[in-house]
């Protein structure tokens, strides 16, 4: 059977004490990212201001061992980092390394400092020795323990990592899984054209129609009820 890598985004409900721990770890990971970025900004400024070095031909020498050494230095200088979840700091280093590599490949802009005012905050936890798993209809996260979740889907495959996100005043866990089995659809060899419409979401060339998604119809109904009220108030 064919297998793929798939992500599941599920809603979680951490209690007040667990939320405080997650907020603290958001700050720890944000601090490490900003410190690494500050170091590399200084290095890059030296490269740019050096007339003997062409910044466009400069090759970044940034690997896992270098980042681990910097992370150990940060932990020795700032003792509060020892209270964080260790795999999340390693994941932050990996994210920083990827962003710098993409910058020197001219695939994106230079990384920016992370802010606590950002409406979306997240940390990535690695699954070591089955530390992320489901127990008694709850999700176990390393260092944070069990947390309630809600999702009707069956989570298949092996969990690689879990990204805990806080956005729109709600908590989510994005589970990245490997070895997720899928059943490929049979190939028919037919060609079909798709037209997007307003009354119908999609109209196929063979005459088949698809109605708009339920969430979209709810939003349209909500907007239709708000417009008359706003006109009366004005």
C-alpha positions as a Markdown table, in Angstrom:
| # | Residue | x | y | z |
|---|---|---|---|---|
| 1 | Unk | 0.0 | 0.0 | 0.0 |
| 2 | Unk | 1.2 | 3.5 | -0.9 |
| 3 | Unk | 2.1 | 5.7 | 2.1 |
| 4 | Unk | 2.6 | 9.5 | 2.3 |
| 5 | Unk | 3.5 | 12.2 | 4.8 |
| 6 | Unk | 0.5 | 14.0 | 6.1 |
| 7 | Unk | -0.4 | 16.7 | 8.6 |
| 8 | Unk | -3.4 | 16.7 | 10.9 |
| 9 | Unk | -4.6 | 20.0 | 12.5 |
| 10 | Unk | -6.6 | 19.3 | 15.6 |
| 11 | Unk | -8.2 | 21.6 | 18.2 |
| 12 | Unk | -6.8 | 21.3 | 21.7 |
| 13 | Unk | -8.1 | 22.6 | 25.0 |
| 14 | Unk | -5.2 | 23.2 | 27.5 |
| 15 | Unk | -6.1 | 24.3 | 31.0 |
| 16 | Unk | -4.9 | 27.5 | 32.6 |
| 17 | Unk | -1.7 | 26.1 | 34.1 |
| 18 | Unk | -0.8 | 24.4 | 30.8 |
| 19 | Unk | -1.5 | 27.6 | 28.9 |
| 20 | Unk | 1.0 | 29.5 | 31.1 |
| 21 | Unk | 3.7 | 26.9 | 30.4 |
| 22 | Unk | 3.0 | 27.1 | 26.7 |
| 23 | Unk | 3.2 | 30.9 | 26.8 |
| 24 | Unk | 6.6 | 30.7 | 28.6 |
| 25 | Unk | 7.9 | 28.3 | 26.0 |
| 26 | Unk | 6.7 | 30.6 | 23.2 |
| 27 | Unk | 8.9 | 33.3 | 24.8 |
| 28 | Unk | 11.9 | 30.9 | 25.2 |
| 29 | Unk | 11.9 | 29.9 | 21.6 |
| 30 | Unk | 11.3 | 33.5 | 20.4 |
| 31 | Unk | 14.3 | 34.6 | 22.5 |
| 32 | Unk | 16.6 | 31.9 | 21.0 |
| 33 | Unk | 15.5 | 32.8 | 17.5 |
| 34 | Unk | 16.1 | 36.5 | 18.0 |
| 35 | Unk | 19.5 | 35.9 | 19.6 |
| 36 | Unk | 20.6 | 33.7 | 16.7 |
| 37 | Unk | 19.4 | 36.2 | 14.3 |
| 38 | Unk | 21.2 | 39.0 | 16.1 |
| 39 | Unk | 24.5 | 37.1 | 16.0 |
| 40 | Unk | 24.1 | 36.4 | 12.3 |
| 41 | Unk | 23.2 | 40.0 | 11.5 |
| 42 | Unk | 26.5 | 41.1 | 13.0 |
| 43 | Unk | 28.4 | 38.5 | 11.0 |
| 44 | Unk | 26.5 | 39.5 | 7.8 |
| 45 | Unk | 27.2 | 43.2 | 8.4 |
| 46 | Unk | 31.0 | 42.4 | 8.7 |
| 47 | Unk | 30.8 | 40.5 | 5.4 |
| 48 | Unk | 29.0 | 43.3 | 3.6 |
| 49 | Unk | 31.4 | 46.0 | 4.9 |
| 50 | Unk | 34.5 | 44.0 | 4.0 |
| 51 | Unk | 35.8 | 45.1 | 0.6 |
| 52 | Unk | 37.6 | 41.8 | 0.1 |
| 53 | Unk | 34.5 | 39.7 | 0.2 |
| 54 | Unk | 31.7 | 39.7 | -2.4 |
| 55 | Unk | 28.5 | 39.3 | -0.4 |
| 56 | Unk | 26.7 | 37.7 | -3.4 |
| 57 | Unk | 29.3 | 35.0 | -3.5 |
| 58 | Unk | 29.4 | 34.5 | 0.3 |
| 59 | Unk | 28.5 | 30.9 | 1.3 |
| 60 | Unk | 26.9 | 30.4 | 4.7 |
| 61 | Unk | 28.6 | 27.9 | 6.9 |
| 62 | Unk | 25.8 | 27.1 | 9.2 |
| 63 | Unk | 25.1 | 23.5 | 10.3 |
| 64 | Unk | 23.5 | 21.6 | 13.2 |
| 65 | Unk | 26.7 | 21.3 | 15.2 |
| 66 | Unk | 27.3 | 25.1 | 15.0 |
| 67 | Unk | 23.7 | 25.8 | 16.1 |
| 68 | Unk | 24.0 | 23.3 | 18.9 |
| 69 | Unk | 27.2 | 25.1 | 20.2 |
| 70 | Unk | 25.4 | 28.4 | 20.1 |
| 71 | Unk | 22.4 | 27.0 | 21.9 |
| 72 | Unk | 24.6 | 25.5 | 24.6 |
| 73 | Unk | 26.2 | 29.0 | 25.0 |
| 74 | Unk | 22.8 | 30.6 | 25.3 |
| 75 | Unk | 21.7 | 28.0 | 27.9 |
| 76 | Unk | 24.9 | 28.7 | 30.0 |
| 77 | Unk | 24.4 | 32.5 | 29.8 |
| 78 | Unk | 20.6 | 32.4 | 30.4 |
| 79 | Unk | 19.6 | 29.9 | 33.0 |
| 80 | Unk | 15.9 | 30.3 | 32.4 |
| 81 | Unk | 16.3 | 28.5 | 29.0 |
| 82 | Unk | 16.8 | 25.2 | 31.0 |
| 83 | Unk | 13.1 | 25.4 | 31.9 |
| 84 | Unk | 12.1 | 25.1 | 28.3 |
| 85 | Unk | 11.2 | 22.0 | 26.3 |
| 86 | Unk | 14.5 | 21.0 | 24.8 |
| 87 | Unk | 13.3 | 19.6 | 21.4 |
| 88 | Unk | 11.4 | 22.9 | 20.7 |
| 89 | Unk | 14.7 | 24.8 | 21.0 |
| 90 | Unk | 16.3 | 22.4 | 18.6 |
| 91 | Unk | 13.4 | 22.9 | 16.2 |
| 92 | Unk | 13.8 | 26.7 | 16.5 |
| 93 | Unk | 17.4 | 26.3 | 15.5 |
| 94 | Unk | 16.4 | 24.2 | 12.5 |
| 95 | Unk | 13.8 | 26.8 | 11.4 |
| 96 | Unk | 16.4 | 29.5 | 11.7 |
| 97 | Unk | 18.9 | 27.5 | 9.7 |
| 98 | Unk | 16.4 | 26.9 | 6.9 |
| 99 | Unk | 15.5 | 30.6 | 6.8 |
| 100 | Unk | 19.1 | 31.7 | 6.5 |
| 101 | Unk | 19.9 | 29.1 | 3.8 |
| 102 | Unk | 16.9 | 30.2 | 1.8 |
| 103 | Unk | 18.1 | 33.8 | 2.1 |
| 104 | Unk | 21.5 | 33.0 | 0.7 |
| 105 | Unk | 19.9 | 31.1 | -2.1 |
| 106 | Unk | 17.8 | 34.3 | -2.9 |
| 107 | Unk | 14.6 | 32.5 | -2.2 |
| 108 | Unk | 13.3 | 34.9 | 0.5 |
| 109 | Unk | 14.2 | 38.0 | 2.3 |
| 110 | Unk | 16.5 | 38.3 | 5.4 |
| 111 | Unk | 14.8 | 36.9 | 8.5 |
| 112 | Unk | 13.1 | 39.3 | 10.8 |
| 113 | Unk | 12.9 | 39.4 | 14.6 |
| 114 | Unk | 10.0 | 37.6 | 16.2 |
| 115 | Unk | 7.6 | 39.7 | 18.3 |
| 116 | Unk | 5.4 | 38.7 | 21.2 |
| 117 | Unk | 2.7 | 40.9 | 19.7 |
| 118 | Unk | 2.3 | 38.6 | 16.7 |
| 119 | Unk | -1.2 | 37.2 | 16.8 |
| 120 | Unk | 0.0 | 33.7 | 15.9 |
| 121 | Unk | 2.5 | 32.0 | 18.2 |
| 122 | Unk | 3.8 | 28.5 | 17.9 |
| 123 | Unk | 6.4 | 26.0 | 18.9 |
| 124 | Unk | 7.4 | 22.7 | 17.3 |
| 125 | Unk | 7.9 | 19.6 | 19.5 |
| 126 | Unk | 9.8 | 16.5 | 18.2 |
| 127 | Unk | 8.6 | 13.0 | 18.9 |
| 128 | Unk | 11.5 | 11.2 | 20.6 |
| 129 | Unk | 10.8 | 7.7 | 21.9 |
| 130 | Unk | 7.1 | 8.0 | 21.4 |
| 131 | Unk | 6.9 | 11.1 | 23.6 |
| 132 | Unk | 4.0 | 12.4 | 21.5 |
| 133 | Unk | 1.1 | 10.0 | 21.6 |
| 134 | Unk | -2.6 | 9.5 | 22.4 |
| 135 | Unk | -3.6 | 8.3 | 25.8 |
| 136 | Unk | -7.2 | 7.9 | 27.2 |
| 137 | Unk | -8.7 | 10.1 | 24.5 |
| 138 | Unk | -6.1 | 12.8 | 25.2 |
| 139 | Unk | -2.9 | 14.0 | 23.5 |
| 140 | Unk | 0.3 | 13.6 | 25.5 |
| 141 | Unk | 3.0 | 16.3 | 24.7 |
| 142 | Unk | 6.5 | 16.1 | 26.1 |
| 143 | Unk | 7.0 | 18.2 | 29.3 |
| 144 | Unk | 3.4 | 19.4 | 29.1 |
| 145 | Unk | 1.6 | 16.2 | 29.8 |
| 146 | Unk | -1.9 | 15.3 | 28.7 |
| 147 | Unk | -4.2 | 17.8 | 27.0 |
| 148 | Unk | -7.8 | 17.4 | 25.8 |
| 149 | Unk | -8.4 | 17.5 | 22.1 |
| 150 | Unk | -11.3 | 17.3 | 19.7 |
| 151 | Unk | -11.2 | 15.7 | 16.3 |
| 152 | Unk | -13.4 | 13.1 | 14.6 |
| 153 | Unk | -10.7 | 11.8 | 12.3 |
| 154 | Unk | -8.6 | 8.8 | 13.0 |
| 155 | Unk | -4.9 | 9.8 | 13.1 |
| 156 | Unk | -3.0 | 7.4 | 11.0 |
| 157 | Unk | 0.8 | 6.8 | 10.6 |
| 158 | Unk | 3.7 | 7.6 | 12.9 |
| 159 | Unk | 3.9 | 11.0 | 14.5 |
| 160 | Unk | 7.1 | 12.9 | 13.6 |
| 161 | Unk | 6.4 | 16.2 | 15.4 |
| 162 | Unk | 3.7 | 18.3 | 16.8 |
| 163 | Unk | 3.4 | 22.1 | 16.3 |
| 164 | Unk | 1.4 | 23.8 | 19.1 |
| 165 | Unk | -0.2 | 27.0 | 17.8 |
| 166 | Unk | -2.2 | 29.8 | 19.3 |
| 167 | Unk | -4.2 | 31.8 | 16.8 |
| 168 | Unk | -7.6 | 33.6 | 16.9 |
| 169 | Unk | -7.8 | 33.0 | 20.6 |
| 170 | Unk | -7.8 | 29.2 | 20.0 |
| 171 | Unk | -5.3 | 26.4 | 20.5 |
| 172 | Unk | -4.3 | 23.9 | 17.9 |
| 173 | Unk | -1.9 | 21.0 | 17.5 |
| 174 | Unk | -0.6 | 20.2 | 14.0 |
| 175 | Unk | 0.6 | 16.6 | 13.9 |
| 176 | Unk | 3.1 | 15.8 | 11.2 |
| 177 | Unk | 2.9 | 12.0 | 10.5 |
| 178 | Unk | 4.7 | 9.7 | 8.1 |
| 179 | Unk | 3.7 | 6.3 | 6.7 |
| 180 | Unk | 0.1 | 7.4 | 6.3 |
| 181 | Unk | -1.6 | 4.8 | 4.1 |
| 182 | Unk | -3.6 | 6.0 | 1.1 |
| 183 | Unk | -5.6 | 4.2 | -1.6 |
| 184 | Unk | -4.9 | 5.8 | -5.0 |
| 185 | Unk | -7.9 | 6.5 | -7.1 |
| 186 | Unk | -8.1 | 4.5 | -10.4 |
| 187 | Unk | -7.1 | 6.4 | -13.5 |
| 188 | Unk | -10.0 | 6.8 | -16.0 |
| 189 | Unk | -8.1 | 8.7 | -18.7 |
| 190 | Unk | -11.0 | 11.2 | -19.1 |
| 191 | Unk | -10.5 | 15.0 | -19.3 |
| 192 | Unk | -12.9 | 17.4 | -17.6 |
| 193 | Unk | -13.1 | 21.2 | -17.4 |
| 194 | Unk | -14.0 | 23.1 | -14.1 |
| 195 | Unk | -15.7 | 26.4 | -13.9 |
| 196 | Unk | -15.9 | 28.3 | -10.6 |
| 197 | Unk | -19.2 | 30.1 | -10.1 |
| 198 | Unk | -21.2 | 32.1 | -7.6 |
| 199 | Unk | -24.4 | 30.0 | -7.2 |
| 200 | Unk | -22.5 | 26.7 | -7.5 |
| 201 | Unk | -19.0 | 26.4 | -6.2 |
| 202 | Unk | -17.8 | 24.3 | -9.2 |
| 203 | Unk | -19.4 | 23.3 | -12.5 |
| 204 | Unk | -17.8 | 20.5 | -14.5 |
| 205 | Unk | -17.9 | 20.1 | -18.2 |
| 206 | Unk | -19.8 | 16.8 | -17.9 |
| 207 | Unk | -22.7 | 18.7 | -16.2 |
| 208 | Unk | -21.9 | 17.8 | -12.6 |
| 209 | Unk | -22.2 | 20.6 | -10.0 |
| 210 | Unk | -20.9 | 21.1 | -6.5 |
| 211 | Unk | -22.6 | 23.3 | -4.0 |
| 212 | Unk | -20.7 | 25.9 | -1.9 |
| 213 | Unk | -19.2 | 24.6 | 1.3 |
| 214 | Unk | -21.3 | 24.9 | 4.5 |
| 215 | Unk | -18.9 | 27.4 | 6.1 |
| 216 | Unk | -19.1 | 29.8 | 3.2 |
| 217 | Unk | -23.0 | 29.7 | 3.2 |
| 218 | Unk | -23.0 | 30.5 | 6.9 |
| 219 | Unk | -20.7 | 33.5 | 6.3 |
| 220 | Unk | -22.9 | 34.8 | 3.5 |
| 221 | Unk | -26.0 | 34.5 | 5.6 |
| 222 | Unk | -24.3 | 36.3 | 8.5 |
| 223 | Unk | -23.2 | 39.1 | 6.2 |
| 224 | Unk | -26.7 | 39.4 | 4.7 |
| 225 | Unk | -28.2 | 39.9 | 8.2 |
| 226 | Unk | -25.5 | 42.4 | 9.3 |
| 227 | Unk | -25.9 | 44.7 | 6.2 |
| 228 | Unk | -29.5 | 45.9 | 7.0 |
| 229 | Unk | -28.6 | 46.5 | 10.6 |
| 230 | Unk | -25.5 | 48.6 | 9.7 |
| 231 | Unk | -27.6 | 50.7 | 7.2 |
| 232 | Unk | -30.2 | 51.4 | 9.8 |
| 233 | Unk | -27.6 | 52.6 | 12.4 |
| 234 | Unk | -25.9 | 54.9 | 9.8 |
